[in-house]
Amino acid sequence: MHTVLDGLYWKAAIDRHREHPLEDYIQTVLNTYRELGYTYLRDGGDRWGAGKRARELAHEYGIRYRTPLAPLCKRGHYGAFIGETYENFREYTQLVKKHRENGADFIKIMISGLMDFDRYGVLTEPGYPAAEIRELIHIAHEEGFAVMAHCNGAETAVAASLAGIDSVDHGAYLNKEALCAMRENNVVWVPTLSTIGNLRGRGRFDETAVRNILDSAMENVYQFAN
């Protein structure tokens, strides 16, 4: 989950926190999760500090809350709308060390695009090269962090799994090789089906494409679990 987002319109959701984390909203989010029976939340991070503030408040709601602070993404690639950007491995390493000093619970890296919800099977951009993914994970592990990856596409998931990624979040358009690589390397997969299913019937995207994306994701979850 992302405390900074509300499942409606991402730009408006982010705007409420641009000046400073909006505490009343954050408390409402935490209270909603408490009422639903949640005792543990893992945040995807944001660069405005909403997730960090939620972690500071979560104990008041009986919730253990973990956050990477801000996701890390390569400049010019998917993720800049919510994360901190780097140009090269040196800048990435500096960000990882800064996150360690600031108390991040883990590192989140953005290594692929997002689904194009109007076109089944299409990502907004391909994943990073395998060697680059491997180095990003290695640097974070060397600093003592587990690593979460925003990751879509079978080839990218395989590369991340073989490189020792700790969790794959989203994981659209996986195939048998990717599912096997994740299972064999003890990767935690968070498929986030609700983020796809909640788009049905909204008129925002092509309904057939959304249905096919969800169906394929559900089939992959079934195959992964069995």
C-alpha positions as CSV (number, residue, x, y, z in Angstrom):
1,M,0.0,0.0,0.0
2,H,0.9,3.7,-0.3
3,T,-0.4,5.9,2.4
4,V,0.2,8.9,0.1
5,L,-2.3,7.5,-2.5
6,D,-6.0,7.0,-2.0
7,G,-7.0,4.8,-4.9
8,L,-8.9,7.6,-6.7
9,Y,-6.7,10.0,-8.6
10,W,-3.0,10.0,-7.9
11,K,-2.2,13.6,-8.7
12,A,-4.9,14.9,-6.3
13,A,-3.8,12.4,-3.7
14,I,-0.2,13.6,-3.8
15,D,-1.2,17.2,-3.8
16,R,-2.7,17.0,-0.3
17,H,0.8,16.2,1.0
18,R,3.0,18.5,-1.0
19,E,3.4,21.1,1.7
20,H,3.7,18.6,4.5
21,P,2.2,15.2,5.3
22,L,-1.5,15.8,6.1
23,E,-1.8,14.3,9.5
24,D,-5.6,14.2,9.7
25,Y,-5.7,12.2,6.5
26,I,-3.0,9.8,7.6
27,Q,-4.8,9.2,10.9
28,T,-8.0,8.4,9.0
29,V,-6.1,5.9,6.9
30,L,-4.6,4.2,9.9
31,N,-7.9,4.1,11.8
32,T,-9.6,2.6,8.8
33,Y,-7.0,-0.2,8.7
34,R,-7.4,-0.7,12.4
35,E,-11.1,-1.1,12.1
36,L,-10.6,-3.6,9.4
37,G,-8.4,-5.7,11.7
38,Y,-5.0,-4.9,10.2
39,T,-2.0,-5.1,12.6
40,Y,0.8,-4.9,10.0
41,L,1.2,-2.6,7.0
42,R,4.1,-2.5,4.4
43,D,4.2,0.8,2.6
44,G,5.6,1.4,-0.9
45,G,7.0,4.8,0.1
46,D,6.8,8.4,-1.2
47,R,9.1,11.4,-1.3
48,W,6.8,13.7,0.7
49,G,7.0,11.8,4.0
50,A,3.5,10.6,4.3
51,G,4.6,7.0,4.8
52,K,7.2,8.1,7.3
53,R,4.7,10.0,9.3
54,A,2.3,7.1,9.2
55,R,5.0,4.9,10.7
56,E,5.5,7.3,13.5
57,L,1.8,7.3,14.3
58,A,1.0,3.6,13.6
59,H,1.8,2.3,17.1
60,E,-1.1,4.4,18.4
61,Y,-3.4,2.2,16.3
62,G,-1.8,-1.1,17.2
63,I,-0.2,-1.4,13.8
64,R,3.4,-2.3,12.9
65,Y,4.3,-0.2,9.9
66,R,7.3,-0.6,7.6
67,T,8.4,1.9,4.9
68,P,11.3,2.3,2.5
69,L,10.8,6.1,2.9
70,A,10.9,7.0,-0.8
71,P,11.2,4.5,-3.7
72,L,14.3,4.9,-5.8
73,C,14.1,5.1,-9.6
74,K,16.4,6.0,-12.4
75,R,16.0,9.5,-13.8
76,G,13.8,9.6,-16.8
77,H,12.1,6.3,-16.0
78,Y,8.9,5.2,-14.3
79,G,8.6,6.1,-10.7
80,A,9.7,9.7,-10.6
81,F,6.2,10.8,-9.9
82,I,6.5,9.4,-6.4
83,G,10.1,8.5,-5.7
84,E,13.6,9.9,-5.5
85,T,15.7,9.7,-8.7
86,Y,19.3,8.9,-9.4
87,E,21.5,9.1,-12.6
88,N,24.1,6.4,-11.9
89,F,25.2,3.8,-9.4
90,R,27.2,6.4,-7.4
91,E,24.0,8.6,-6.9
92,Y,22.0,5.5,-6.1
93,T,24.5,4.4,-3.5
94,Q,24.3,7.8,-1.9
95,L,20.5,7.6,-1.7
96,V,20.7,4.1,-0.2
97,K,23.0,5.4,2.5
98,K,20.9,8.4,3.1
99,H,17.9,6.1,3.6
100,R,19.8,4.1,6.1
101,E,20.7,7.2,8.0
102,N,17.0,8.3,7.9
103,G,15.7,5.0,9.2
104,A,14.3,3.2,6.2
105,D,13.1,-0.3,6.9
106,F,14.0,-1.6,3.5
107,I,14.9,-0.3,0.0
108,K,12.4,-0.1,-2.8
109,I,13.6,0.0,-6.4
110,M,11.6,0.7,-9.5
111,I,12.9,-1.6,-12.3
112,S,10.1,-1.6,-14.9
113,G,7.1,0.3,-16.2
114,L,3.5,0.0,-15.4
115,M,0.7,-1.9,-17.2
116,D,-0.9,0.0,-20.1
117,F,-4.4,-0.5,-19.0
118,D,-5.8,0.2,-22.5
119,R,-3.6,-2.5,-24.1
120,Y,-3.3,-6.0,-22.7
121,G,0.2,-7.3,-22.6
122,V,1.9,-3.9,-23.0
123,L,4.0,-2.1,-20.4
124,T,4.6,1.6,-20.4
125,E,8.3,0.8,-20.6
126,P,10.5,-2.3,-20.5
127,G,12.4,-3.5,-17.5
128,Y,16.0,-2.5,-16.7
129,P,18.9,-4.8,-18.0
130,A,19.7,-7.8,-15.8
131,A,23.2,-6.6,-15.0
132,E,21.8,-3.2,-13.8
133,I,19.1,-4.9,-11.6
134,R,21.7,-7.2,-10.1
135,E,23.9,-4.2,-9.1
136,L,21.0,-2.2,-7.6
137,I,20.1,-5.2,-5.4
138,H,23.7,-5.9,-4.5
139,I,24.4,-2.3,-3.4
140,A,21.3,-2.3,-1.1
141,H,22.1,-5.7,0.3
142,E,25.6,-4.6,1.1
143,E,24.1,-1.7,3.2
144,G,22.1,-4.3,5.1
145,F,18.7,-3.8,3.5
146,A,16.1,-6.1,2.1
147,V,14.9,-5.0,-1.3
148,M,11.4,-4.6,-2.7
149,A,11.0,-4.2,-6.4
150,H,8.3,-2.5,-8.4
151,C,8.5,-5.1,-11.2
152,N,6.4,-6.1,-14.2
153,G,7.3,-8.4,-17.0
154,A,8.6,-12.0,-17.0
155,E,12.1,-11.2,-18.1
156,T,12.5,-8.5,-15.4
157,A,11.1,-10.8,-12.7
158,V,13.5,-13.5,-13.7
159,A,16.5,-11.2,-13.6
160,A,15.4,-9.8,-10.2
161,S,14.9,-13.2,-8.7
162,L,18.2,-14.6,-9.9
163,A,19.9,-11.4,-8.4
164,G,18.4,-12.1,-5.0
165,I,15.4,-9.7,-4.8
166,D,13.5,-10.1,-1.6
167,S,10.0,-9.2,-2.9
168,V,8.4,-8.5,-6.2
169,D,5.5,-6.1,-6.1
170,H,2.8,-6.2,-8.9
171,G,4.4,-8.7,-11.2
172,A,2.1,-8.4,-14.2
173,Y,2.7,-10.6,-17.3
174,L,4.7,-13.3,-15.7
175,N,5.3,-16.7,-17.3
176,K,6.2,-20.1,-16.1
177,E,9.9,-19.3,-16.0
178,A,9.4,-16.2,-13.9
179,L,7.1,-18.0,-11.5
180,C,9.6,-20.8,-11.1
181,A,12.5,-18.4,-10.6
182,M,10.6,-16.6,-7.9
183,R,9.6,-19.8,-6.1
184,E,13.1,-21.3,-6.4
185,N,14.7,-18.2,-5.0
186,N,12.2,-17.7,-2.1
187,V,10.9,-14.4,-3.4
188,V,7.9,-12.9,-1.8
189,W,5.4,-11.9,-4.4
190,V,2.8,-9.2,-3.7
191,P,0.6,-9.3,-6.9
192,T,-1.7,-6.3,-5.9
193,L,-4.8,-7.7,-7.7
194,S,-7.1,-5.1,-6.2
195,T,-5.3,-2.2,-8.0
196,I,-6.4,-3.9,-11.3
197,G,-9.8,-5.1,-10.2
198,N,-10.8,-1.7,-8.8
199,L,-10.5,-0.3,-12.4
200,R,-13.3,-2.4,-13.7
201,G,-16.5,-0.5,-14.6
202,R,-14.9,2.9,-14.0
203,G,-14.8,3.9,-17.7
204,R,-11.2,5.1,-17.4
205,F,-9.6,2.4,-19.5
206,D,-10.5,-0.2,-22.1
207,E,-12.7,-2.7,-20.2
208,T,-11.6,-5.7,-22.2
209,A,-8.0,-4.9,-21.6
210,V,-8.5,-4.4,-17.8
211,R,-10.4,-7.7,-17.6
212,N,-7.7,-9.6,-19.5
213,I,-5.0,-8.1,-17.3
214,L,-6.8,-9.1,-14.2
215,D,-7.6,-12.6,-15.5
216,S,-4.0,-13.3,-16.4
217,A,-2.8,-12.0,-13.0
218,M,-5.2,-14.2,-11.2
219,E,-4.2,-17.2,-13.2
220,N,-0.5,-16.6,-12.4
221,V,-1.3,-16.3,-8.7
222,Y,-3.1,-19.7,-8.9
223,Q,-0.1,-21.2,-10.7
224,F,2.3,-19.7,-8.2
225,A,0.4,-21.0,-5.2
226,N,0.0,-24.5,-6.6
